[in-house]
Amino acid sequence: MSTLYIIPTPIGNLEDITLRALRLLKEVDFILAEDTRTTKKLLNHYEIQNQLIANHIHNEHKALQGHIDRIKAARAVALVSDAGTPAISDPGFLLVRECYLQGIDVVCLPGATAIIPAIVGSGFPLNSFVFEGFLPHKKGRQTKWKQLADEQRTIVLYESPHRIVKCLKEIQEFLGEERQVCVARELSKLHEEFLRGTAGEIIAHFDKHPPKGEIVVVIDANK
């Protein structure tokens, strides 16, 4: 019976990987990677040699059956994304679902993700939260904000540095100028930063310090 191992990889600091993950990356027959170049850097850091096969957002539909055939012919296969846990706002969902449908064992390892350190570090309530990933860029974006306006749970979003100011202005417009926000940037990396306050206060910060890197936005619940 073949097994697909879903293996989280560091979101920044290369030390944030488990011993089990390192062992499996060595032992599996091959590794399906979002970007083989990025994964190669991780493998080189830990002196791991293994075959890498691309599984990215541009080929995941077309290559799905081919990947399934390869997994069935193997003993064990790993799935990784560029950073964090595969299938969370990254490729992987289609492959995992198809493995279940075709009777292939799926094992997901616990490990790195940007969501948890961002929400814990925000200081907002943790008993319940909603994760929205990346909001639609255009169509449906305003509708989504209107749905989130009355959300009684802490809200977690991913955002790019190019759209973070736009996102903060939309928080002001749809959720209110006094709603508390935490922007977590470059988590686990050298320039990690947590910015807390109203959307307007964080916009003022970015006016002086243009945002860079990976960003998680945590929004306090509607009280």
ChimeraX attribute file (.defattr): number of C-alpha atoms within 10 A of each C-alpha:
attribute: neighborCount
match mode: 1-to-1
recipient: residues
	/A:1	11
	/A:2	17
	/A:3	19
	/A:4	26
	/A:5	22
	/A:6	24
	/A:7	26
	/A:8	25
	/A:9	26
	/A:10	21
	/A:11	22
	/A:12	18
	/A:13	13
	/A:14	13
	/A:15	11
	/A:16	15
	/A:17	18
	/A:18	16
	/A:19	9
	/A:20	11
	/A:21	19
	/A:22	15
	/A:23	11
	/A:24	16
	/A:25	23
	/A:26	18
	/A:27	16
	/A:28	18
	/A:29	18
	/A:30	21
	/A:31	26
	/A:32	23
	/A:33	24
	/A:34	26
	/A:35	17
	/A:36	20
	/A:37	13
	/A:38	13
	/A:39	20
	/A:40	18
	/A:41	12
	/A:42	16
	/A:43	16
	/A:44	10
	/A:45	10
	/A:46	13
	/A:47	11
	/A:48	16
	/A:49	13
	/A:50	15
	/A:51	15
	/A:52	19
	/A:53	15
	/A:54	19
	/A:55	24
	/A:56	19
	/A:57	12
	/A:58	11
	/A:59	12
	/A:60	19
	/A:61	13
	/A:62	9
	/A:63	14
	/A:64	14
	/A:65	13
	/A:66	12
	/A:67	18
	/A:68	18
	/A:69	10
	/A:70	14
	/A:71	22
	/A:72	19
	/A:73	12
	/A:74	16
	/A:75	15
	/A:76	20
	/A:77	22
	/A:78	26
	/A:79	27
	/A:80	27
	/A:81	27
	/A:82	21
	/A:83	18
	/A:84	23
	/A:85	26
	/A:86	23
	/A:87	16
	/A:88	15
	/A:89	13
	/A:90	17
	/A:91	23
	/A:92	23
	/A:93	14
	/A:94	12
	/A:95	21
	/A:96	22
	/A:97	12
	/A:98	14
	/A:99	20
	/A:100	12
	/A:101	9
	/A:102	10
	/A:103	12
	/A:104	18
	/A:105	14
	/A:106	18
	/A:107	13
	/A:108	15
	/A:109	14
	/A:110	14
	/A:111	15
	/A:112	20
	/A:113	18
	/A:114	23
	/A:115	20
	/A:116	12
	/A:117	14
	/A:118	21
	/A:119	24
	/A:120	12
	/A:121	13
	/A:122	21
	/A:123	12
	/A:124	19
	/A:125	13
	/A:126	12
	/A:127	7
	/A:128	10
	/A:129	19
	/A:130	16
	/A:131	14
	/A:132	14
	/A:133	17
	/A:134	13
	/A:135	16
	/A:136	12
	/A:137	9
	/A:138	7
	/A:139	9
	/A:140	10
	/A:141	12
	/A:142	15
	/A:143	11
	/A:144	14
	/A:145	18
	/A:146	13
	/A:147	11
	/A:148	19
	/A:149	15
	/A:150	13
	/A:151	17
	/A:152	14
	/A:153	20
	/A:154	20
	/A:155	22
	/A:156	23
	/A:157	18
	/A:158	20
	/A:159	21
	/A:160	15
	/A:161	17
	/A:162	12
	/A:163	11
	/A:164	21
	/A:165	21
	/A:166	13
	/A:167	20
	/A:168	21
	/A:169	16
	/A:170	17
	/A:171	23
	/A:172	16
	/A:173	14
	/A:174	18
	/A:175	23
	/A:176	15
	/A:177	16
	/A:178	13
	/A:179	18
	/A:180	20
	/A:181	25
	/A:182	24
	/A:183	26
	/A:184	24
	/A:185	23
	/A:186	19
	/A:187	22
	/A:188	17
	/A:189	13
	/A:190	9
	/A:191	10
	/A:192	13
	/A:193	14
	/A:194	16
	/A:195	16
	/A:196	17
	/A:197	15
	/A:198	19
	/A:199	28
	/A:200	19
	/A:201	16
	/A:202	18
	/A:203	20
	/A:204	11
	/A:205	13
	/A:206	15
	/A:207	10
	/A:208	8
	/A:209	9
	/A:210	11
	/A:211	18
	/A:212	14
	/A:213	14
	/A:214	17
	/A:215	22
	/A:216	26
	/A:217	24
	/A:218	28
	/A:219	27
	/A:220	21
	/A:221	22
	/A:222	16
	/A:223	8
